[in-house]
Structure formats: C-alpha cells, structure tokens
Amino acid sequence: MAMASAPSTPATRLSREDAVRAVGALLRWLEKHPTPAPEPIYLIVALKSAPVRRFKHQLRLPHSPFPSISLVSDHLPDDLPDDVDLLPSSALQSLPAAARRGLVLVDSRLRVPGGSGKAAGAKRGVTVPVDLSDPAWAESAREAARCVELRVEGGTCRAVRVGHGALAREETVENVLAAVEAAAACVPRKWRNVRALHVKSPESVALPLYSAPGASGDQDVDGYGKPEAAKREFAAAAEEQGRVKRRKKGGVVC
C-alpha cells in the first residue's frame, strides 16, 4: 500500500532561491507559449541508480497541482461546490480539453470506459472515483487533489506533477520544495541517490533545480546526452500519473 509523505526534517539540498529561479523561468516560458488550458508542471527526479524493487509513494502537496476540478455524474449533488464543474456521464468517452488538464471526479456508480495507454489517458485525464453518498465527499476530493504519486518502476527518471501554468509562482515553489523533500526521503539511499532535479512542462525544456556534486551532465532530462530516451521516460512517468488515480477504488483519500 502506498504511504503518504509530508515534507520531512532532513536538511534540504535544494535552496529556495534555486526553486524560485527555475519556477519563475518556466512560468515566463509558459506565458509566452499560451495554451487553451493551463499546462501541467512536473518535477523530474533523476536517480543515480534505478531501485531494485518497484515502489510507489504518495506525496501530499501544500496546494493542488490541478487547475480545475470536474465531477462526472448524472445526479446533481445538493452540496456541489461552486468551483467544481458538473459533467454528464457521456463526457467519459472524451472529456473536454480543459477538464483533461484538471482533476476529474467520477461518480462511483458510473463505469469508466475501458482501455489503457496514451490514447485512452489523453481522452480521460486524471480520474478519481468518488462516493457521492458520503457527506464528506467534497472534503475528501479536495484532499485527493493535493496528492500525487511517485512511482519508481524502471529506469532512473520519474515525473511528479507539482503545478500548472496558472498557479501562482509562490504556490508552485512551495509545491516543488514539498515534493522534493518527500521524494528524496522515500527513494532508496535518499539524497545520496538523487542525481538531479528539474522542473518542466510537457513542451518546455527541463530547467535545473539541483545537480549532485560530480554528477555528469549526460543524464540531464532535456537536451543532453540521450534526450530521446529521457523524453520517453518522462512521457511514461507522466502518463502513469494519470493511470494511478484511475486505478484507485473505494475512496479518494491520500
């Protein structure tokens, strides 16, 4: 079972100044390359060596990394929050572009269409089942919106969603710092196994946050060494972020 993580006590090796600089540069790039819906922002964790065992770990962020929350249901809840958009069940076949960039809550009475892989994920976005009969469903959904999952399976490069293009710079920085500390605390050998950290959006270059002393530049995520292999790992990791929440059943707790 995945365990939840919050920022831990060990001294960080990532300075706040470096995080502010990288996040600010990425947000400026996103402003110059506008899209119909805010682009996601990812923290890229590059390890020195791939873990022997696969694992997954829940990271709780100070702020939701999703630009919007939608609820797919054919029944209008009496307590629907003002900032949650209601969509009909037919939307599950192919969600609107704006909804796919956000978090999609799905009435647990509905059946999510089958299919997996990049094509199916692109149509559904990140979906989480929710039990609308639970009086606290809205509160639980908001908590789920602040949780992301770090999955380490194969390779040394993994992506964790930490924000979006419309999130305030300070909130994005806080998410990055929290995710870095939680991720470094849960990977094998902790900081000793962290080669580099970057932030990026799907179409941007990877902006450096941290590089371990003596680390070779050929393992950077974008533009160095073997960029195509790194991009494939990033794409697989980002896609996995969507599949993870769709596979969860029986609640939306972090």
C-alpha positions in Angstrom: 0.0 0.0 0.0 1.3 3.5 -0.8 2.1 5.6 2.1 1.5 9.4 2.5 4.5 11.7 2.8 4.9 15.2 4.0 8.0 17.4 4.0 10.5 15.8 6.3 13.1 17.1 8.7 16.4 16.3 7.0 18.2 19.4 5.7 17.3 20.1 2.1 19.9 20.3 -0.6 17.7 22.4 -2.8 17.8 26.1 -2.0 14.6 28.1 -2.1 16.4 30.6 -4.3 17.1 28.0 -7.0 13.5 26.8 -6.9 12.2 30.4 -7.3 14.6 31.0 -10.2 13.6 27.8 -12.1 9.9 28.0 -11.5 9.9 31.7 -12.4 11.7 31.0 -15.7 9.3 28.1 -16.5 6.2 30.3 -15.8 7.6 33.0 -18.0 8.1 30.5 -20.8 4.5 29.3 -20.4 3.2 32.8 -20.6 5.0 33.2 -23.9 3.5 29.9 -25.2 -0.2 30.1 -24.2 -2.5 27.1 -24.5 -6.3 26.7 -24.2 -5.9 25.2 -20.7 -3.0 25.6 -18.2 -0.2 23.3 -18.9 0.9 20.9 -16.1 4.2 21.4 -14.4 6.3 18.4 -13.4 9.2 17.8 -11.0 11.6 15.4 -12.7 13.6 13.3 -10.3 16.7 11.7 -11.9 18.3 9.0 -9.8 21.9 7.8 -9.9 20.8 4.1 -10.0 17.5 2.5 -10.5 15.9 0.9 -7.4 16.0 -2.9 -7.4 12.4 -3.1 -6.1 9.5 -1.2 -7.6 7.6 1.1 -5.3 5.0 3.8 -5.1 4.7 6.6 -2.6 2.1 9.2 -2.0 3.3 12.8 -1.7 1.0 15.4 -0.2 1.4 19.0 -1.6 0.5 22.3 0.1 -1.6 23.3 -3.0 -3.5 21.4 -5.6 -1.4 20.9 -8.8 -4.6 20.8 -10.9 -6.1 23.9 -12.5 -9.7 22.7 -12.2 -11.9 20.0 -10.6 -14.8 18.4 -12.5 -17.4 15.9 -11.4 -18.8 13.4 -13.8 -22.3 12.4 -12.7 -25.9 12.2 -13.9 -27.1 13.3 -10.5 -26.6 16.9 -9.2 -25.4 16.7 -5.6 -27.1 19.2 -3.2 -23.7 20.3 -1.9 -21.8 20.7 -5.1 -19.0 23.3 -4.5 -19.1 26.4 -6.7 -15.6 25.7 -8.2 -16.5 22.1 -9.2 -17.9 21.7 -12.8 -20.6 19.1 -13.3 -20.3 17.0 -16.5 -22.7 14.3 -17.7 -21.7 10.6 -17.8 -21.4 10.8 -21.6 -18.3 13.0 -21.1 -16.3 10.0 -20.0 -16.0 8.9 -23.7 -13.9 12.0 -24.4 -13.6 14.8 -21.8 -13.3 18.5 -22.8 -9.7 19.6 -23.2 -10.0 21.9 -20.1 -11.3 19.1 -17.9 -8.5 16.7 -19.0 -5.9 19.2 -17.7 -7.6 19.2 -14.3 -8.7 16.6 -11.8 -11.8 14.6 -12.8 -14.0 13.1 -10.1 -16.2 10.3 -11.3 -19.4 9.2 -9.6 -18.6 5.7 -8.3 -21.9 4.4 -9.7 -20.6 5.0 -13.2 -18.4 2.7 -15.1 -15.3 4.3 -16.6 -14.8 3.1 -20.2 -12.1 0.5 -20.7 -8.8 1.0 -22.5 -5.4 1.9 -21.4 -2.3 3.6 -22.7 -1.6 7.1 -24.0 -4.7 7.4 -26.3 -7.2 6.4 -23.6 -5.4 8.5 -21.0 -5.5 11.5 -23.3 -9.3 11.3 -23.5 -9.9 10.7 -19.8 -7.3 12.7 -18.0 -6.7 12.1 -14.3 -9.8 10.5 -12.9 -10.7 9.6 -9.3 -13.8 7.6 -8.2 -15.9 9.4 -5.6 -18.8 8.2 -3.4 -21.4 10.9 -3.5 -23.4 9.3 -0.7 -20.6 10.2 1.7 -21.5 13.5 3.3 -17.8 14.4 3.3 -17.1 13.6 -0.3 -16.2 17.2 -1.3 -13.7 17.5 1.5 -12.2 14.1 0.6 -12.0 15.1 -3.0 -10.1 18.3 -2.2 -7.6 16.3 -0.1 -7.2 13.9 -3.0 -6.5 16.9 -5.3 -3.4 17.7 -3.2 -2.0 14.2 -3.5 0.4 13.0 -6.2 2.1 9.6 -6.6 5.7 8.9 -7.1 6.1 5.6 -8.9 9.5 4.1 -9.4 9.4 1.1 -11.7 12.1 1.0 -14.4 14.8 3.5 -15.3 16.1 6.4 -13.3 13.9 9.3 -14.4 10.5 9.8 -12.9 7.9 12.7 -13.1 5.7 14.1 -10.3 3.0 16.7 -11.1 3.6 19.8 -8.9 1.6 22.5 -10.5 0.2 24.2 -13.6 0.7 27.3 -15.7 -2.0 29.3 -13.9 -0.8 28.5 -10.3 0.9 31.4 -8.5 4.7 31.3 -8.5 4.9 31.2 -4.7 2.5 28.3 -4.5 4.3 26.4 -7.2 7.6 26.9 -5.4 6.0 25.6 -2.2 4.8 22.5 -4.0 8.2 21.9 -5.6 10.0 22.2 -2.3 7.5 19.9 -0.5 7.7 17.3 -3.4 11.5 17.4 -3.4 11.8 16.7 0.3 9.2 14.0 0.3 10.6 12.3 -2.8 14.2 12.4 -1.5 13.1 10.9 1.7 11.4 7.9 0.1 13.8 6.8 -2.6 16.4 4.2 -1.7 19.6 5.8 -0.3 17.7 9.1 -0.1 19.6 12.2 -1.2 22.7 10.0 -1.9 20.8 8.5 -4.9 19.5 11.8 -6.3 21.5 12.8 -9.4 19.5 15.8 -10.5 16.2 17.6 -10.2 14.4 19.6 -12.9 11.1 21.3 -13.5 9.4 21.2 -16.9 6.1 21.3 -18.7 5.3 18.8 -21.5 6.7 21.0 -24.2 9.4 23.0 -22.4 13.0 22.2 -21.8 13.9 20.9 -18.4 15.0 23.7 -16.1 17.6 22.6 -13.5 16.9 22.8 -9.8 19.7 20.6 -8.3 22.6 18.6 -9.5 24.6 16.3 -7.3 28.3 17.1 -6.8 30.3 15.4 -9.6 27.1 14.4 -11.5 27.6 14.0 -15.2 25.5 16.2 -17.5 24.8 13.3 -19.8 21.9 12.2 -17.5 20.0 15.5 -17.7 16.5 15.3 -18.8 16.4 17.6 -21.9 19.0 18.4 -24.4 21.9 16.4 -23.1 23.4 13.0 -23.7 20.4 10.8 -24.7 17.5 13.2 -24.8 15.1 10.9 -26.7 15.5 8.1 -24.0 15.0 10.7 -21.3 11.9 12.1 -23.0 10.4 8.6 -23.3 10.9 8.0 -19.6 9.4 11.4 -18.8 6.4 10.7 -21.1 5.9 7.2 -19.5 6.1 8.7 -16.0 3.7 11.5 -16.7 1.2 9.0 -18.3 1.5 6.8 -15.2 0.4 9.7 -13.1 -3.0 9.6 -14.8 -3.3 5.8 -14.7 -2.5 5.7 -11.0 -5.5 7.7 -9.8 -7.9 5.9 -12.3 -7.0 2.6 -10.8 -7.9 3.6 -7.2 -11.2 2.3 -5.9 -13.2 2.7 -2.8 -12.4 6.2 -1.8 -10.3 9.3 -2.6 -8.2 9.6 0.5 -4.5 10.3 0.0 
